[in-house]
């Protein structure tokens, strides 16, 4: 992220860039098929406006990832005990719903691993720390199985490959969490 002091105009330009990025990623289905030329045309900005904010396309993807991860980590801090886990799932759902348009475009591409690997790692680590005192055997197996399955369902939801709403998926995640870990 290049611009330090961001004003209203810079914020609008950045938002145009991010939205155009998500749209192009959805259309082209792969991050390596996006070009700065395509992006500036889609966002209706100049190349210099783009380069004022970012060095390249991958920097935008990294920014999306870091922003999302920060929110997931912040929400995980609210979980003090296993009794709070439903709150965590609700916070994830609220965040995804609030950003549904962007995630529909990003996760419909073929490059969601950019996000998913980092999400899975952070969520798995936090769940492990939360559950290790419960003396559950095979946490190293159960947690990745659970987290990766949940992330995959969310991707399928945004790709419109499953007939389930985000509410249904989150409620199922809560149920499966209880069955696996409680």
C-alpha positions as CSV (number, residue, x, y, z in Angstrom):
1,X,0.0,0.0,0.0
2,X,1.7,3.2,-1.2
3,X,-0.5,6.1,-0.2
4,X,0.0,7.0,3.4
5,X,-2.3,9.9,4.1
6,X,-5.6,8.9,2.5
7,X,-8.1,11.6,1.6
8,X,-11.7,11.2,0.3
9,X,-10.5,11.2,-3.3
10,X,-7.9,8.6,-2.7
11,X,-10.3,6.4,-0.8
12,X,-12.8,6.5,-3.7
13,X,-10.0,5.7,-6.2
14,X,-8.9,2.8,-4.0
15,X,-12.4,1.5,-3.8
16,X,-12.8,1.7,-7.6
17,X,-9.6,-0.3,-8.0
18,X,-10.6,-2.9,-5.4
19,X,-14.1,-3.3,-7.0
20,X,-12.7,-3.5,-10.5
21,X,-10.1,-6.1,-9.3
22,X,-12.8,-8.3,-7.8
23,X,-15.0,-8.0,-11.0
24,X,-12.0,-8.9,-13.2
25,X,-11.0,-11.8,-11.0
26,X,-14.5,-13.1,-11.2
27,X,-14.6,-12.7,-15.0
28,X,-11.1,-14.0,-15.8
29,X,-11.1,-16.7,-13.1
30,X,-7.4,-16.4,-12.4
31,X,-5.2,-13.8,-10.9
32,X,-2.4,-14.3,-13.4
33,X,-4.8,-13.3,-16.2
34,X,-5.4,-9.9,-14.8
35,X,-3.5,-6.9,-16.1
36,X,-3.1,-3.4,-14.9
37,X,-4.4,-2.2,-18.3
38,X,-7.6,-4.2,-17.8
39,X,-8.0,-3.0,-14.3
40,X,-7.6,0.7,-15.0
41,X,-10.0,0.5,-17.9
42,X,-12.6,-1.3,-15.7
43,X,-12.1,1.1,-12.9
44,X,-12.1,4.1,-15.2
45,X,-8.9,5.6,-13.7
46,X,-5.5,6.4,-15.1
47,X,-2.4,4.2,-14.8
48,X,-0.8,6.8,-12.6
49,X,-3.8,6.7,-10.2
50,X,-3.4,2.9,-10.0
51,X,0.4,3.1,-9.4
52,X,-0.2,5.8,-6.7
53,X,-1.9,3.2,-4.7
54,X,-0.4,-0.2,-5.7
55,X,2.8,-1.5,-7.3
56,X,1.0,-4.4,-9.0
57,X,-2.1,-6.6,-9.2
58,X,-0.8,-9.0,-6.5
59,X,-0.6,-6.2,-4.0
60,X,-4.4,-5.7,-4.2
61,X,-4.9,-9.4,-3.6
62,X,-2.6,-9.3,-0.6
63,X,-4.4,-6.3,0.8
64,X,-7.8,-8.1,0.6
65,X,-6.2,-11.1,2.3
66,X,-4.6,-9.1,5.1
67,X,-7.8,-7.1,5.7
68,X,-9.9,-10.2,5.9
69,X,-7.4,-12.1,8.1
70,X,-7.2,-9.1,10.5
71,X,-11.0,-9.2,10.9
72,X,-11.0,-13.0,11.5
73,X,-8.2,-12.7,14.1
74,X,-9.9,-9.9,15.8
75,X,-13.1,-11.8,16.0
76,X,-11.3,-14.9,17.4
77,X,-10.0,-12.8,20.3
78,X,-13.6,-12.5,21.5
79,X,-13.6,-16.3,22.0
80,X,-12.5,-16.9,25.6
81,X,-14.0,-20.3,25.9
82,X,-15.7,-23.0,23.9
83,X,-19.0,-21.5,25.0
84,X,-18.2,-18.5,22.8
85,X,-17.7,-20.4,19.6
86,X,-21.2,-19.7,18.3
87,X,-20.4,-16.0,18.6
88,X,-17.3,-16.5,16.4
89,X,-19.3,-18.3,13.7
90,X,-21.9,-15.5,13.8
91,X,-19.2,-12.9,13.4
92,X,-17.7,-14.7,10.4
93,X,-21.2,-14.9,8.9
94,X,-21.8,-11.1,9.5
95,X,-18.5,-10.2,7.9
96,X,-19.1,-12.4,4.9
97,X,-22.7,-11.0,4.5
98,X,-21.5,-7.4,4.8
99,X,-18.9,-8.1,2.0
100,X,-20.9,-10.6,0.0
101,X,-20.6,-8.9,-3.4
102,X,-16.8,-8.7,-3.2
103,X,-16.4,-12.3,-1.9
104,X,-18.8,-13.6,-4.5
105,X,-16.5,-12.1,-7.2
106,X,-13.2,-13.1,-5.5
107,X,-14.1,-16.6,-4.5
108,X,-15.7,-17.5,-7.8
109,X,-12.3,-17.3,-9.4
110,X,-9.9,-20.2,-9.5
111,X,-7.5,-18.5,-7.1
112,X,-9.2,-18.6,-3.7
113,X,-6.3,-20.5,-2.2
114,X,-4.7,-17.1,-1.8
115,X,-7.2,-16.4,0.9
116,X,-8.1,-19.9,2.1
117,X,-4.7,-21.1,3.1
118,X,-4.1,-18.2,5.4
119,X,-7.6,-18.3,6.8
120,X,-7.4,-22.0,7.5
121,X,-4.0,-21.7,9.2
122,X,-5.1,-18.9,11.5
123,X,-8.5,-20.4,12.4
124,X,-6.9,-23.8,12.9
125,X,-4.2,-22.4,15.2
126,X,-6.8,-20.6,17.3
127,X,-9.1,-23.6,17.5
128,X,-6.2,-25.8,18.5
129,X,-5.3,-23.3,21.3
130,X,-9.0,-23.2,22.4
131,X,-9.5,-27.0,22.3
132,X,-6.2,-28.4,23.6
133,X,-7.2,-28.2,27.2
134,X,-10.3,-30.4,26.4
135,X,-7.9,-33.4,26.0
136,X,-9.4,-34.3,22.6
137,X,-7.3,-36.9,20.8
138,X,-6.2,-36.3,17.2
139,X,-6.8,-32.5,17.2
140,X,-4.1,-32.2,14.5
141,X,-6.4,-34.3,12.3
142,X,-9.9,-33.1,13.3
143,X,-9.2,-29.4,13.1
144,X,-7.9,-29.2,9.6
145,X,-10.6,-31.6,8.5
146,X,-13.2,-29.3,10.0
147,X,-11.7,-26.0,9.0
148,X,-10.9,-27.0,5.4
149,X,-14.4,-28.5,5.0
150,X,-16.0,-25.3,6.3
151,X,-13.9,-23.1,4.0
152,X,-14.7,-25.3,1.0
153,X,-18.4,-25.0,1.7
154,X,-18.1,-21.2,1.9
155,X,-16.3,-21.1,-1.5
156,X,-19.0,-23.3,-3.0
157,X,-21.6,-21.0,-1.6
158,X,-20.1,-18.0,-3.3
159,X,-19.6,-19.9,-6.5
160,X,-23.3,-20.8,-6.4
161,X,-22.4,-24.5,-6.5
162,X,-24.5,-25.4,-3.4
163,X,-28.2,-24.6,-2.8
164,X,-27.5,-23.5,0.8
165,X,-27.6,-20.0,2.2
166,X,-24.8,-18.6,4.3
167,X,-27.0,-18.9,7.4
168,X,-27.5,-22.6,6.7
169,X,-23.8,-23.2,6.2
170,X,-22.9,-21.3,9.4
171,X,-25.5,-23.2,11.4
172,X,-24.2,-26.5,9.9
173,X,-20.7,-25.5,10.9
174,X,-21.9,-24.9,14.5
175,X,-23.5,-28.3,14.6
176,X,-20.5,-30.1,13.2
177,X,-18.2,-28.2,15.6
178,X,-20.3,-29.5,18.5
179,X,-20.3,-33.0,17.2
180,X,-16.6,-33.1,16.5
181,X,-15.3,-31.3,19.5
182,X,-17.8,-31.2,22.4
